[in-house]
């Protein structure tokens, strides 16, 4: 039986992938800096920045590489290079040494930077931050590994923002604002946002593991995209039994308040939940195309609407106090 080595498997995506594999009795191991709370007996402590620790821990026939530095608030920017680029290079070295011939790598749509709507996998690479820059550099390290390894298989997945049960990222923050009645719609709300539901993402990763494809590059997006009016309307219908978006302010006013918050932060040194860049991001269209159906006819198990409803039920209607929580951006 094939054994899957999941590097970075103690995080949000990794834990959900491990649950998926465990339910199907597929053998796996986790290599991570921290112990997995959900699968402590399957976890080995390893650091992608330490080549020897990877040599000692990776023992599978397929590597799923999820480990990354991704938060925007990392002060030491060189950590992006050490983990995302050099760490990936270390994984490739170990795979070459151990004759591991398949890697599934989670990259990011951040490699495209401020992309035009519906950018597909052929989109221009123009990252605007260290995360996007170093993730594309990591892709290049893995393409070099594949080109020098006979019969090697490499599948790269570039997900958009991932949400789901237990994730405390930007999508949850939006849902929570609506749930608590603190949400204010800025602008017309017709801007679209690409999103990816966690159960669909792990199902796709499983399809990547099982695929015989020699090389694949896929954006992961659950289509069709919702615009902000539709997203907030669905959340309010489920949680507040109202289909409107509630209070709305013009974009110009929202941006003005964002600039005021920027000034306050500069004068006081205190960060506020509001800023001009957050207003701009909220009101921008962030939409990507995906060729995921080209991977053996893949079909996600849930629609985007179902993923949102399942998340709302888990987080706000029937919350599980024992659920493991993951704080991301």
HUZICOR-V747018 format. One record per pair of residues at least 6 apart in sequence whose C-alpha atoms are under 7 Angstrom apart, sorted by the first residue. I is the first residue (numbers start at 1). J is the second residue. Records with the same first field share a line. If there is no record, write none. Layout:
BEGIN
I->J / J
END
This chain:
BEGIN
2->27 / 61
3->27 / 28 / 60 / 61 / 62
4->27 / 28 / 29 / 60 / 61 / 62 / 63
5->28 / 29 / 30 / 58 / 59 / 60 / 62 / 63 / 64
6->29 / 30 / 31 / 63 / 64 / 65
7->30 / 31 / 32 / 64 / 65 / 66 / 67
8->14 / 31 / 32 / 65 / 66 / 67
9->15 / 30 / 31 / 32 / 66
10->30 / 32 / 34 / 35 / 36
12->167 / 326
14->66
16->202
17->202
29->42 / 43
30->42 / 43 / 44
31->43 / 44 / 45 / 46 / 57
32->44 / 45 / 46 / 47
33->45 / 46 / 47
34->45
35->43 / 45
36->43
44->57
46->53 / 54 / 57
47->53 / 54
48->54 / 83 / 87 / 90 / 91
49->82 / 83 / 86 / 87
51->90
54->94
55->94
61->100
62->100 / 102 / 103
63->102 / 103 / 104
64->103 / 104 / 105
65->104 / 105 / 106
66->105 / 106
68->83 / 84
69->80 / 83 / 84
70->131
71->329
80->130 / 131 / 134
81->134
84->134 / 135 / 138
85->134 / 137 / 138
88->138 / 141
89->141
92->142 / 145
95->101
101->151 / 152 / 153
102->152 / 153 / 154
103->153 / 154 / 155
104->154 / 155 / 156 / 208 / 209
105->155 / 156 / 157
106->156 / 157 / 158
107->135 / 156 / 157 / 158 / 159
108->132 / 158 / 159 / 160
109->158 / 159 / 160 / 219
110->127 / 132
111->125 / 126 / 127 / 132 / 133 / 135 / 136
112->123 / 124 / 125 / 126 / 127
113->126 / 127 / 128
117->285 / 286 / 287 / 288
118->287 / 288 / 289
119->288 / 289
120->288 / 289 / 290
121->217 / 218 / 219
127->133
146->152 / 153 / 154
152->214
153->213 / 214 / 215
154->214 / 215 / 216
155->208 / 215 / 216 / 217
156->216 / 217 / 218
157->217 / 218 / 219 / 220
158->218 / 219 / 220
159->219 / 220 / 221
160->194 / 195 / 196 / 220 / 221
161->195 / 196
162->195 / 196 / 197 / 198
163->171 / 196 / 197 / 198
164->197 / 198 / 311
165->311 / 314 / 315
166->323 / 324 / 325 / 326
167->325 / 326 / 327 / 328
168->326 / 327 / 328
169->327 / 328 / 329
170->329
175->235
177->183
178->236
179->239
184->247 / 248
185->245 / 247 / 248 / 249
186->248 / 249 / 250 / 251 / 254 / 283
187->249 / 250 / 251 / 283
189->227 / 228 / 229
190->227 / 228 / 229
191->227 / 228 / 283 / 284 / 285
192->225 / 226 / 227 / 228 / 285 / 286 / 287
193->225 / 226 / 227 / 285 / 286 / 287
194->221 / 225 / 286 / 287 / 288
195->221 / 222
196->220 / 221 / 222
197->304 / 307
200->300 / 301 / 302
218->290 / 291 / 292
219->290 / 291 / 292
220->290 / 292
221->290
222->304
223->304
229->245
232->245
233->243 / 244 / 245
234->243
236->242 / 243
237->243
254->279
255->276 / 279
258->274 / 275 / 276 / 279
259->275 / 276
261->272 / 274 / 275
262->275 / 276
265->271 / 272
292->298
293->299
314->320
END
